[in-house]
Amino acid sequence: MTLLHESFAMEARPICLRSPAIAQPFISKSPSPAKQFREHGRLHPKRPSAAMSRMIHLLLLLGCGRLASLQTLLFGSPYNLRLTSATAARGFCSNGISDLRGRILLLSENPASVATEDKEALRSAVSALADQLLALPDGQDLAAPLDSGSFAALLHCSPAGFASVELLSRLKSRPLLALQVFNWRKKLADAGIPMLPEEYSKAITLAGRTKNVDLAAELFSDAIDASLRNACLYNALMSAYMYNGLIEKAVSVFEDLKQDFNCKPTIVTYNILLSVFGRFLLVDHMETVLQAIDDSYLSYTIITYNTAIAAYVTAWMWDKMERMYQSMVEGPIKPDTDTLLLMLRGYAYSSNLEKMEKTYDQIKEMVNDRQTPLIRTMIDAYTKSCHLDRVRKVEALMKLIPEDDYRACLNVRLIRMYAQEGLIEAMEGLISKAFQHNTVVTAVGVMRSIISSYFKSNEVDRLAGFIRQAENAGWRLCRSLYHCKMVMYGQQNRLEEMHGVLDEMENFRFDRTKRTFFILYKGYSNIGRRLEAETVIGMMWKHGYGNPEDACVS
């Protein structure tokens, strides 16, 4: 989804993994070999790092054509990484010594800068292992597949921690399984493969997804005790509390982070706070967070904007929603698809049809393909409007919704729209569908729209049939239903049926009002039935309603 579907709907990858702090453990703090070489014309005569040694060995093996030995050395599993011939050729080109030195320097300066192809190959190996794990039934021992997949060997590959974090990400659809893998991974820490904050961060978030906040807090404490203090850990714990609706605990973690001298809040931290306050409609608190971001000289991300816009949409603050959107349009962070989806929903809720249609045109294909709830929202906006062409637009959108996707509220709104437009056939089709799905209409306004439609079309028999169905289905009845039927019977000189409506009213405990008697009087007097008309006058005096000339029919 999108953001909304990510940070606001809570079905996306953990927000903490976007933090810039994640990259920090992968970057050398000491002067890089590349910098040493630039300053002195040669490398300092220091012992090469483990990463440098592995890279030297890797490239020498490539030069000797010993690819099989290379695969066995690094992986020794069915999930071997295969370096392409193009990669090998680049390792030993015409100026091979210079290129070799450059690649060694690149790796030692920033292990995350490994060639994209090599990283993709590592990702492919992890993906294969994840597929094997996901195929396992619940409760099965993971030792065999993890050993056969040489997970330990994958953990040695650069960038550090990439394989573990990638595997946990791919297992997020089964968080309990992912936590089992994490526990197995922790055992390797004693074998010389140290844990990284990002791995704990992933595990904390997964624990939150299982609604086990105690486990999330325990993992956080374990990471702190292991001296892996990092902002991403705080972010993950905040995210876990947010997912479970524990707003006070999430804010408490934020306060702890502010007191930690080794870490400081990142933009991801503030994005989580925005989501926490936004989902509970604490708009004032959310705007305080936005001000704190400005005061910290942090730059908004696309998630910052989208989270704030989503909160304004939920709170129905259309002006603030529009201002936030315009600041995106005018700033360096441009609206993405998630932003446009949020704005489309906001415009639909606020019945701003002009902007709704313009936004819809920008993302029409995406909305039509997989945004059925949003299509229903747009239809709802049209049904509540006075748009001259609303029926055609509604019917075009209805074609995008599966026929078996019935929504009672939307069906009732469509009934009212067709009733207002005088399209009886379409209205009755939707009424029949409502009866089939046992939908009970309780809105008097909808009932009166149906009455008005039958009255304007002079369809008294259809009205009588509808009233019988509504009585049996438990729909909201009103005196206007029966008064309308009496008027229409009187206009067609069907006086016995007009008088019989009084018994129907009595059955449903609708008292006779001044209007009821006036309708009877007009029905009889219009065709010269003077005796019956005078009888009605007497009944009006008896009930204290006075002369029929004083009555007013609306």
C-alpha positions as CSV (number, residue, x, y, z in Angstrom):
1,M,0.0,0.0,0.0
2,T,1.5,2.3,0.1
3,L,2.3,4.3,3.0
4,L,-1.0,4.4,4.3
5,H,-0.8,0.7,3.9
6,E,2.7,0.9,5.2
7,S,3.1,3.1,8.3
8,F,-0.6,3.9,8.8
9,A,-2.3,0.5,8.0
10,M,0.6,-1.3,9.6
11,E,1.0,-4.0,6.9
12,A,4.3,-3.0,5.5
13,R,7.9,-3.4,6.1
14,P,9.0,-1.9,9.5
15,I,9.5,1.8,9.3
16,C,12.7,1.7,11.3
17,L,14.5,0.0,8.5
18,R,14.4,3.1,6.5
19,S,16.6,4.9,9.0
20,P,19.9,6.4,7.8
21,A,21.3,5.0,11.0
22,I,21.1,1.5,9.6
23,A,23.9,2.1,7.3
24,Q,26.3,3.4,10.0
25,P,27.5,0.0,11.3
26,F,28.6,-0.9,7.8
27,I,30.9,2.2,7.4
28,S,34.4,2.3,8.7
29,K,35.1,4.9,11.3
30,S,38.9,5.0,10.8
31,P,40.4,6.8,7.8
32,S,39.6,4.7,4.8
33,P,42.3,3.0,2.8
34,A,41.3,5.1,-0.2
35,K,42.0,8.2,1.8
36,Q,45.3,6.8,3.0
37,F,46.4,6.1,-0.6
38,R,45.4,9.6,-1.7
39,E,47.4,11.2,1.1
40,H,50.6,9.1,0.9
41,G,50.6,7.6,-2.6
42,R,50.5,4.1,-1.0
43,L,48.6,2.2,1.6
44,H,49.7,2.5,5.2
45,P,51.6,-0.6,6.1
46,K,48.8,-1.9,8.3
47,R,47.5,-5.4,8.5
48,P,44.6,-5.7,6.0
49,S,41.1,-6.0,7.4
50,A,39.3,-9.3,7.2
51,A,37.1,-7.9,4.4
52,M,40.1,-6.8,2.5
53,S,41.7,-10.2,2.9
54,R,38.6,-12.0,1.6
55,M,38.4,-9.6,-1.4
56,I,42.0,-10.1,-2.3
57,H,41.5,-13.9,-2.1
58,L,38.3,-13.6,-4.2
59,L,39.9,-11.6,-7.0
60,L,43.0,-13.8,-7.1
61,L,40.8,-16.9,-7.5
62,L,38.9,-15.1,-10.3
63,G,42.2,-14.4,-12.0
64,C,43.2,-18.1,-11.8
65,G,39.8,-19.2,-13.1
66,R,39.1,-21.1,-9.9
67,L,35.4,-20.3,-9.7
68,A,34.5,-23.7,-8.2
69,S,37.0,-23.1,-5.4
70,L,35.6,-19.7,-4.8
71,Q,32.1,-21.0,-4.5
72,T,33.1,-23.7,-2.0
73,L,35.2,-21.2,0.0
74,L,32.4,-18.7,0.4
75,F,29.2,-20.7,0.5
76,G,29.6,-24.5,0.1
77,S,25.8,-24.8,-0.3
78,P,23.2,-25.4,-3.0
79,Y,22.6,-21.6,-2.9
80,N,25.9,-20.6,-4.5
81,L,26.5,-17.1,-5.6
82,R,27.5,-17.0,-9.3
83,L,29.7,-14.2,-10.4
84,T,29.1,-13.4,-14.1
85,S,31.9,-13.5,-16.6
86,A,31.4,-9.8,-17.0
87,T,32.2,-9.4,-13.3
88,A,35.4,-11.5,-13.7
89,A,36.5,-9.6,-16.7
90,R,36.2,-6.3,-14.9
91,G,38.4,-7.8,-12.1
92,F,41.3,-8.3,-14.6
93,C,41.1,-5.8,-17.4
94,S,44.1,-4.2,-19.2
95,N,45.1,-2.2,-16.1
96,G,44.2,-5.1,-13.8
97,I,46.5,-4.2,-10.9
98,S,45.0,-0.7,-10.6
99,D,41.4,-2.1,-10.9
100,L,42.2,-4.7,-8.3
101,R,43.5,-2.2,-5.9
102,G,40.4,0.0,-6.5
103,R,38.0,-2.8,-5.7
104,I,39.9,-3.7,-2.5
105,L,39.8,0.0,-1.4
106,L,36.1,0.2,-2.3
107,L,35.2,-2.7,-0.2
108,S,37.3,-1.7,2.8
109,E,36.0,1.8,2.8
110,N,32.3,0.9,2.6
111,P,31.3,-2.8,2.5
112,A,27.8,-1.7,1.4
113,S,29.3,-0.6,-1.9
114,V,29.8,-4.1,-3.2
115,A,29.0,-4.4,-6.9
116,T,25.3,-4.4,-7.5
117,E,25.4,-7.7,-9.3
118,D,27.1,-9.4,-6.4
119,K,24.6,-8.0,-4.0
120,E,21.8,-9.2,-6.2
121,A,23.3,-12.6,-6.3
122,L,23.4,-12.6,-2.5
123,R,19.8,-11.5,-2.4
124,S,18.9,-14.3,-4.8
125,A,20.6,-16.9,-2.6
126,V,18.8,-15.6,0.5
127,S,15.5,-15.6,-1.5
128,A,16.0,-19.3,-2.3
129,L,16.6,-20.1,1.3
130,A,13.5,-18.1,2.4
131,D,11.3,-20.0,-0.1
132,Q,12.5,-23.2,1.4
133,L,11.7,-22.1,4.9
134,L,8.3,-20.7,4.0
135,A,7.4,-24.1,2.5
136,L,8.0,-25.8,5.9
137,P,4.9,-26.6,8.1
138,D,4.5,-24.9,11.4
139,G,6.6,-26.3,14.3
140,Q,9.2,-28.1,12.1
141,D,12.9,-27.9,13.2
142,L,14.7,-25.3,11.1
143,A,18.2,-26.6,11.8
144,A,18.4,-28.8,8.7
145,P,17.3,-26.2,6.0
146,L,19.4,-23.5,7.6
147,D,22.5,-25.8,7.7
148,S,21.9,-27.1,4.2
149,G,21.5,-23.5,3.0
150,S,24.8,-22.5,4.6
151,F,23.1,-19.6,6.3
152,A,26.3,-19.2,8.4
153,A,28.4,-18.8,5.2
154,L,25.9,-16.2,3.8
155,L,26.4,-14.2,7.0
156,H,30.1,-13.8,6.2
157,C,29.3,-12.1,2.9
158,S,29.5,-8.3,2.5
159,P,27.7,-6.1,3.3
160,A,27.7,-7.2,6.9
161,G,24.3,-8.3,8.2
162,F,22.7,-8.0,4.8
163,A,21.9,-11.7,4.5
164,S,20.3,-11.9,7.9
165,V,18.2,-8.8,7.6
166,E,17.2,-9.7,4.1
167,L,16.1,-13.2,5.2
168,L,14.0,-11.8,8.1
169,S,12.4,-9.4,5.7
170,R,11.4,-12.1,3.3
171,L,9.9,-14.1,6.2
172,K,7.7,-11.3,7.5
173,S,4.5,-13.0,6.2
174,R,5.2,-15.6,8.9
175,P,6.6,-13.6,11.8
176,L,6.8,-16.6,14.2
177,L,8.9,-18.5,11.7
178,A,11.1,-15.4,11.3
179,L,11.6,-15.2,15.0
180,Q,12.7,-18.8,15.1
181,V,15.3,-18.0,12.4
182,F,16.4,-15.1,14.5
183,N,16.9,-17.3,17.6
184,W,18.9,-19.7,15.5
185,R,21.0,-16.7,14.2
186,K,21.7,-15.6,17.8
187,K,23.4,-18.9,18.5
188,L,26.0,-18.1,15.8
189,A,27.1,-15.0,17.7
190,D,29.1,-17.3,19.9
191,A,30.8,-18.8,16.8
192,G,32.4,-15.5,15.8
193,I,29.6,-14.0,13.8
194,P,28.5,-11.0,15.9
195,M,25.0,-9.6,15.9
196,L,24.1,-6.3,14.5
197,P,21.6,-3.7,15.7
198,E,19.6,-4.1,12.4
199,E,19.0,-7.7,13.1
200,Y,17.6,-7.0,16.5
201,S,15.6,-4.2,15.0
202,K,14.0,-6.6,12.6
203,A,13.2,-9.1,15.3
204,I,11.7,-6.5,17.6
205,T,9.4,-5.4,14.8
206,L,8.4,-9.0,14.1
207,A,7.6,-9.6,17.7
208,G,5.3,-6.6,17.6
209,R,3.5,-8.1,14.6
210,T,2.8,-11.2,16.7
211,K,1.4,-8.9,19.3
212,N,4.0,-10.1,21.8
213,V,5.2,-6.7,23.1
214,D,6.9,-8.3,26.1
215,L,9.2,-10.2,23.7
216,A,9.8,-7.0,21.8
217,A,10.9,-5.3,25.0
218,E,13.0,-8.2,26.0
219,L,14.8,-8.2,22.6
220,F,15.4,-4.5,23.0
221,S,17.0,-5.0,26.4
222,D,19.2,-7.9,25.0
223,A,20.5,-5.6,22.3
224,I,21.3,-2.8,24.8
225,D,23.0,-5.2,27.1
226,A,25.1,-6.4,24.1
227,S,26.3,-2.8,23.6
228,L,24.4,-2.6,20.3
229,R,22.8,0.7,21.2
230,N,21.4,2.3,18.0
231,A,18.5,4.6,17.1
232,C,17.0,1.8,14.9
233,L,16.4,-0.3,18.1
234,Y,14.3,2.5,19.6
235,N,12.5,3.0,16.4
236,A,11.6,-0.7,16.2
237,L,10.3,-0.8,19.8
238,M,8.2,2.3,19.2
239,S,6.8,0.7,16.0
240,A,5.9,-2.5,17.9
241,Y,4.1,-0.5,20.6
242,M,2.3,1.6,17.9
243,Y,1.2,-1.5,16.1
244,N,-0.5,-2.8,19.2
245,G,-2.1,0.5,20.1
246,L,0.1,1.3,23.1
247,I,0.6,4.9,22.5
248,E,1.9,5.8,26.0
249,K,4.6,3.2,25.8
250,A,5.6,4.3,22.3
251,V,6.0,7.9,23.5
252,S,7.9,6.7,26.6
253,V,10.4,5.0,24.3
254,F,10.8,8.2,22.4
255,E,11.6,10.0,25.7
256,D,14.2,7.4,26.5
257,L,15.8,7.9,23.2
258,K,16.1,11.7,23.8
259,Q,17.9,10.9,27.0
260,D,20.4,8.5,25.4
261,F,23.7,10.3,24.8
262,N,24.8,7.7,22.3
263,C,21.8,8.1,20.0
264,K,19.5,10.8,18.8
265,P,16.1,10.7,17.1
266,T,16.1,10.4,13.4
267,I,13.5,11.3,10.8
268,V,12.3,7.7,11.1
269,T,11.7,8.2,14.8
270,Y,9.6,11.3,14.1
271,N,7.7,9.5,11.3
272,I,6.7,6.8,13.8
273,L,5.5,9.5,16.3
274,L,3.5,11.1,13.5
275,S,1.9,7.7,12.8
276,V,1.2,7.1,16.5
277,F,-0.6,10.5,16.9
278,G,-2.2,10.4,13.5
279,R,-4.0,7.1,14.0
280,F,-5.5,8.3,17.3
281,L,-6.5,11.7,15.7
282,L,-4.2,13.6,18.1
283,V,-3.6,16.3,15.4
284,D,-2.3,18.9,17.9
285,H,0.4,16.4,19.0
286,M,1.2,15.5,15.5
287,E,1.7,19.1,14.5
288,T,4.0,19.5,17.5
289,V,6.1,16.6,16.1
290,L,6.3,18.4,12.8
291,Q,7.6,21.5,14.5
292,A,10.2,19.4,16.3
293,I,11.4,18.0,13.0
294,D,11.8,21.6,11.7
295,D,13.7,22.6,14.9
296,S,16.0,19.6,14.5
297,Y,16.9,20.6,11.0
298,L,15.9,17.2,9.7
299,S,14.5,17.0,6.2
300,Y,11.0,15.6,5.6
301,T,10.8,12.3,3.8
302,I,7.9,11.1,1.6
303,I,6.7,9.1,4.6
304,T,6.6,12.3,6.7
305,Y,4.3,14.0,4.2
306,N,2.1,11.0,3.6
307,T,1.7,10.2,7.3
308,A,0.6,13.8,8.0
309,I,-1.7,13.9,5.0
310,A,-3.3,10.6,6.0
311,A,-4.0,12.0,9.5
312,Y,-5.6,15.1,8.1
313,V,-7.8,13.0,5.8
314,T,-8.9,10.8,8.7
315,A,-9.6,13.9,10.8
316,W,-11.5,15.6,7.9
317,M,-9.2,18.6,8.0
318,W,-9.4,19.4,4.3
319,D,-7.6,22.8,4.4
320,K,-4.6,21.4,6.3
321,M,-4.5,18.4,4.0
322,E,-4.4,20.7,1.0
323,R,-1.7,22.9,2.5
324,M,0.5,19.9,3.2
325,Y,0.0,18.6,-0.3
326,Q,0.9,21.9,-1.9
327,S,4.1,22.1,0.2
328,M,5.1,18.8,-1.4
329,V,4.3,20.1,-4.9
330,E,6.4,23.2,-4.3
331,G,9.2,21.4,-2.5
332,P,12.0,18.9,-3.3
333,I,10.0,15.9,-2.2
334,K,7.3,15.3,-4.9
335,P,4.1,13.5,-4.4
336,D,4.2,9.7,-5.1
337,T,1.5,7.3,-5.9
338,D,0.6,6.8,-2.2
339,T,0.2,10.6,-1.8
340,L,-2.1,10.8,-4.8
341,L,-4.2,7.9,-3.4
342,L,-4.5,9.7,-0.1
343,M,-5.5,13.0,-1.8
344,L,-8.0,11.2,-4.0
345,R,-9.7,9.8,-0.9
346,G,-9.6,13.1,0.8
347,Y,-11.2,14.9,-2.2
348,A,-13.9,12.2,-2.3
349,Y,-14.7,12.5,1.3
350,S,-14.9,16.3,1.1
351,S,-17.0,16.0,-2.1
352,N,-14.5,18.1,-4.0
353,L,-15.4,16.5,-7.3
354,E,-13.3,18.7,-9.5
355,K,-10.0,17.9,-7.8
356,M,-11.1,14.3,-7.2
357,E,-11.5,13.8,-11.0
358,K,-8.2,15.5,-11.8
359,T,-6.3,13.3,-9.3
360,Y,-8.1,10.2,-10.5
361,D,-6.9,10.9,-14.0
362,Q,-3.3,10.8,-12.8
363,I,-3.5,7.4,-11.3
364,K,-6.5,5.9,-13.1
365,E,-4.9,2.6,-14.1
366,M,-3.7,1.8,-10.6
367,V,-7.1,2.7,-9.0
368,N,-9.0,0.7,-11.6
369,D,-6.8,-2.4,-11.1
370,R,-6.6,-2.8,-7.4
371,Q,-8.3,0.0,-5.4
372,T,-11.9,-1.2,-5.1
373,P,-12.5,0.5,-1.7
374,L,-11.3,3.8,-3.2
375,I,-13.6,3.3,-6.2
376,R,-16.5,2.8,-3.8
377,T,-15.5,6.1,-2.0
378,M,-15.6,7.9,-5.3
379,I,-19.0,6.5,-6.2
380,D,-20.3,7.6,-2.8
381,A,-19.1,11.1,-3.5
382,Y,-21.0,11.2,-6.7
383,T,-24.2,9.9,-5.1
384,K,-24.1,12.7,-2.5
385,S,-23.5,15.4,-5.1
386,C,-25.7,17.3,-7.5
387,H,-23.4,16.6,-10.5
388,L,-25.4,16.7,-13.7
389,D,-23.7,13.6,-15.1
390,R,-23.4,11.7,-11.9
391,V,-25.4,8.6,-13.1
392,R,-23.1,8.0,-16.1
393,K,-20.0,8.4,-14.0
394,V,-21.3,6.2,-11.2
395,E,-22.2,3.4,-13.7
396,A,-18.8,3.6,-15.3
397,L,-17.2,3.1,-11.9
398,M,-19.6,0.4,-10.9
399,K,-18.3,-1.7,-13.8
400,L,-14.9,-1.8,-12.1
401,I,-16.4,-3.5,-9.0
402,P,-17.0,-7.3,-9.0
403,E,-20.7,-8.1,-9.1
404,D,-20.4,-10.2,-6.0
405,D,-18.8,-7.4,-4.0
406,Y,-22.0,-6.2,-2.2
407,R,-21.8,-3.3,0.2
408,A,-25.1,-2.5,2.0
409,C,-24.3,1.2,2.6
410,L,-23.2,1.9,-1.0
411,N,-26.3,0.0,-2.3
412,V,-28.6,2.2,-0.2
413,R,-26.9,5.4,-1.5
414,L,-27.4,4.1,-5.0
415,I,-31.1,3.5,-4.3
416,R,-31.5,7.1,-3.2
417,M,-29.6,8.5,-6.2
418,Y,-31.7,6.5,-8.7
419,A,-34.8,7.5,-6.8
420,Q,-33.8,11.2,-7.0
421,E,-33.2,10.8,-10.7
422,G,-36.6,9.1,-11.3
423,L,-35.0,6.0,-12.7
424,I,-37.5,3.5,-11.2
425,E,-36.2,0.3,-12.9
426,A,-32.7,0.8,-11.7
427,M,-33.9,1.8,-8.2
428,E,-36.1,-1.3,-7.9
429,G,-33.3,-3.6,-9.0
430,L,-31.2,-2.3,-6.2
431,I,-34.1,-2.5,-3.7
432,S,-34.5,-6.2,-4.7
433,K,-30.8,-6.8,-4.1
434,A,-31.1,-5.1,-0.7
435,F,-34.0,-7.4,0.2
436,Q,-31.9,-10.5,-1.0
437,H,-29.0,-9.5,1.3
438,N,-31.3,-8.8,4.2
439,T,-30.3,-5.1,4.3
440,V,-32.5,-3.1,6.6
441,V,-32.9,0.6,5.7
442,T,-33.5,2.9,8.7
443,A,-32.9,6.3,7.1
444,V,-36.2,8.2,6.7
445,G,-34.6,10.4,3.9
446,V,-34.0,7.3,1.7
447,M,-37.6,6.2,2.2
448,R,-39.0,9.6,1.3
449,S,-36.8,9.6,-1.8
450,I,-38.3,6.3,-2.9
451,I,-41.8,7.6,-2.2
452,S,-41.2,10.8,-4.2
453,S,-40.0,8.7,-7.1
454,Y,-43.1,6.6,-7.2
455,F,-45.3,9.6,-6.8
456,K,-43.7,11.6,-9.6
457,S,-44.2,8.6,-11.9
458,N,-47.8,8.0,-10.7
459,E,-46.9,4.3,-9.9
460,V,-49.3,3.6,-7.0
461,D,-49.3,-0.1,-7.5
462,R,-45.5,-0.3,-7.5
463,L,-45.5,1.9,-4.3
464,A,-48.0,-0.5,-2.7
465,G,-45.9,-3.5,-3.5
466,F,-42.8,-1.8,-2.1
467,I,-44.5,-0.9,1.1
468,R,-45.6,-4.5,1.6
469,Q,-42.0,-5.7,1.1
470,A,-40.6,-2.9,3.4
471,E,-43.0,-3.9,6.1
472,N,-42.0,-7.6,5.9
473,A,-38.2,-6.8,5.7
474,G,-38.3,-4.5,8.8
475,W,-37.4,-1.3,7.0
476,R,-38.0,2.0,8.6
477,L,-41.7,2.9,8.0
478,C,-43.1,6.4,8.2
479,R,-46.5,8.0,7.9
480,S,-45.5,9.6,4.6
481,L,-45.5,6.2,2.9
482,Y,-49.2,5.7,3.7
483,H,-50.2,9.3,3.1
484,C,-48.6,9.2,-0.4
485,K,-50.4,6.0,-1.2
486,M,-53.7,7.5,-0.1
487,V,-53.2,10.6,-2.3
488,M,-52.4,8.5,-5.3
489,Y,-55.4,6.3,-4.8
490,G,-57.6,9.4,-4.4
491,Q,-56.2,10.8,-7.7
492,Q,-57.2,7.6,-9.5
493,N,-60.7,7.5,-7.8
494,R,-59.8,4.3,-6.0
495,L,-61.6,5.4,-2.9
496,E,-62.1,2.0,-1.2
497,E,-58.4,1.3,-1.4
498,M,-57.7,4.8,-0.2
499,H,-59.9,4.2,2.9
500,G,-58.2,0.8,3.4
501,V,-54.9,2.5,4.0
502,L,-56.3,3.7,7.3
503,D,-56.4,0.1,8.5
504,E,-52.8,-0.4,7.4
505,M,-51.7,2.6,9.3
506,E,-53.5,1.3,12.4
507,N,-51.7,-2.1,12.1
508,F,-48.4,-0.3,12.3
509,R,-49.6,2.1,15.0
510,F,-49.5,5.3,13.0
511,D,-52.2,7.6,14.4
512,R,-54.4,9.6,12.1
513,T,-53.3,13.2,11.9
514,K,-54.8,16.4,10.5
515,R,-53.1,15.6,7.2
516,T,-54.6,12.1,7.1
517,F,-58.2,13.5,7.4
518,F,-57.5,16.3,4.9
519,I,-56.3,13.7,2.3
520,L,-59.5,11.8,2.8
521,Y,-61.6,14.9,2.5
522,K,-59.9,16.0,-0.8
523,G,-60.3,12.4,-2.2
524,Y,-64.1,12.4,-1.6
525,S,-64.8,16.0,-2.4
526,N,-62.9,16.0,-5.7
527,I,-65.3,13.5,-7.2
528,G,-68.5,14.9,-5.6
529,R,-68.9,12.4,-2.7
530,R,-70.4,15.1,-0.5
531,L,-71.7,12.8,2.2
532,E,-68.4,11.1,2.8
533,A,-66.6,14.4,2.7
534,E,-68.9,15.8,5.4
535,T,-68.3,12.7,7.5
536,V,-64.6,13.4,7.4
537,I,-65.2,17.0,8.5
538,G,-67.1,15.7,11.5
539,M,-64.2,13.4,12.4
540,M,-61.8,16.3,12.1
541,W,-63.9,18.4,14.6
542,K,-64.1,15.4,16.9
543,H,-60.3,15.1,17.0
544,G,-59.9,18.9,17.4
545,Y,-58.5,19.6,13.9
546,G,-61.1,22.2,12.9
547,N,-62.3,22.8,9.3
548,P,-60.4,21.2,6.4
549,E,-59.9,24.7,4.9
550,D,-57.5,25.4,7.8
551,A,-55.4,22.3,7.0
552,C,-52.2,22.5,5.1
553,V,-50.8,19.7,3.2
554,S,-47.0,19.6,2.5
